[in-house]
Amino acid sequence: VANKDAILLHCLPAYRGYEVSEEIFEKHADVIFKEARNRLYVVKALLCFLDNQRGRE
């Protein structure tokens, strides 16, 4: 049981009705998808960084 002001973040994919209820997922969908989009940018940046490091060896 969480505080009423708690925000759900999920790394996706989320199995609605199994991991998280449909109601809670829909309530926080905007934040969940924003966080997933941000994670995508971080992963891309890390891959570019690591690729550049590999070229310097």
FENPEHU-V396622 format. One line per field, one symbol per residue. ss: DSSP state (A for helix, B for strand, O for the rest). psi: psi as a letter, one per 40 degrees, with the letter a starting at -180 (. if undefined). burial: # if it has 9 or more other C-alpha atoms within 8 Angstrom, else .. A space follows every 10 residues. Layout:
ss=???
psi=???
burial=???
This chain:
ss=OOOOOOOOOO OOOOOBOOOB OAAAAAAOAA AAAAAAAAAA AAAAAAAAAA AAAAAOO
psi=hiieeihhhi eiihgheddi iddddddedd dddddddddd dddddddddd ddddee.
burial=.......#.. .....#...# #..##..#.. ##..##.... .......... .......
